[in-house]
Amino acid sequence: MGADILAIKDMAGLLKPFAAGVLVKALREAVDLPIHFHTHDTSGINAASILIASGAGVHVADGAIASMSGQTSQPNLNSIVAALAHTRRDTGLDLDALNACSDYWEAVRTHYQPFDTGPKSGSAEVYIHEMPGGQITNLKEQAESMGLGPRWREIVRTYSEVNMAFGDIVKVTPSSKVVGDMAIFLVSHGMTVKQFEKLGPDHNLTIPNSVVEMFSGSLGEPDGGWPKKLQTIILRGAKPQRGRPGARLKPVDMAEAAAAVEKRVGSKPSPADVLSYLMYPDVFLKFARARQTYGVVDVLPTPEFFFGMQTGDEITVDLEPGKTLVIKFLTVSEGRPDGHRTVFFELNGHPREVDIRDKSLQTSVAERAQADPSKPGHVGAPIPGMVGSIAVELNQQVAKGDPFW
């Protein structure tokens, strides 16, 4: 069929060590292609799976730098390299260099500690729910945001039941998300899978859109099709689409798309902006609004971006090669009745101050509206000023050069 490589993509880390040896050996005997083994360490024993796969002749295996490995990440690369040293499968990788790299990322990881909500140890529970490593933390955050955090174990069990009801499907983005969405839907509605399966197509439940789209054929169709009874319930009797989903996509005019993005965000988009908008319109527009409000914040050091600066702190910001800002935070004024504070700082040794709106302050002073580029008719002033008079009336036609205020 023209394949160049055969990958064992074990997103949930389900391939147990001795099974990995059997599988890789069988594949090596059946095909001449290189075999690539990708797994996650959710169970805590998948480094062993890689070692036994190595002994069976696997060509490529994925690992993660020690300080970023384990749990829902990949197995520990540093330890695997050490384990294979002085064997016929010696990797040839420099263990000292890997350990130095791990030290760096260990320090970086501390900055993200408040967001590091993954499991703290391996768990054999993964063999029951079969949840991909990349999804566990996301689904847990989703459950917490909906107030279902204390019912996580119930969600995990329901996830397993939904997966089997759907046909024990291949669970990788986005199909794994669909299973998770359905599990959270059932738990939040106090329903079991068996109760859901007893519904008819005339129910009035608002099933998650991702589930409806998958069963309508938007992600394709598994071998043998979707379970017919479930499909009827989820689609409420509607006919599913047939054939390859990509064949139904309408052609996109990139120039028109770029113009639409420019109109929505008020600035000329990059090619990456246009592609982001086409794939994830809502997410991109939220990102674009944040970028308009705060500027390009990816030049800021990570700790200061997440946690801010304390009085007397000084940081450097590299805007571009050869252009560095030295910023020293001095103090913040008391809040004013209009809800603003003044921030005092030094920029490259020169004193500066800026007024900011403190949203934690209550104020009865009416705020002046700001222009929103995404809304027709909003025109932002190029410089601060005051409108003294307006020279035109509503709906009056103006020509180039005519004053309008």
Helices and strands as residue ranges (DSSP letters): E 6-10, H 17-30, E 35-39, H 46-55, E 60-61, G 66-68, H 77-84, H 95-111, G 113-115, H 126-129, H 133-145, G 149-151, H 152-165, H 175-188, H 193-197, H 209-216, H 228-235, G 245-248, H 254-265, H 271-279, H 281-294, G 297-299, H 302-307, E 314-320, E 323-332, E 340-347, E 350-357
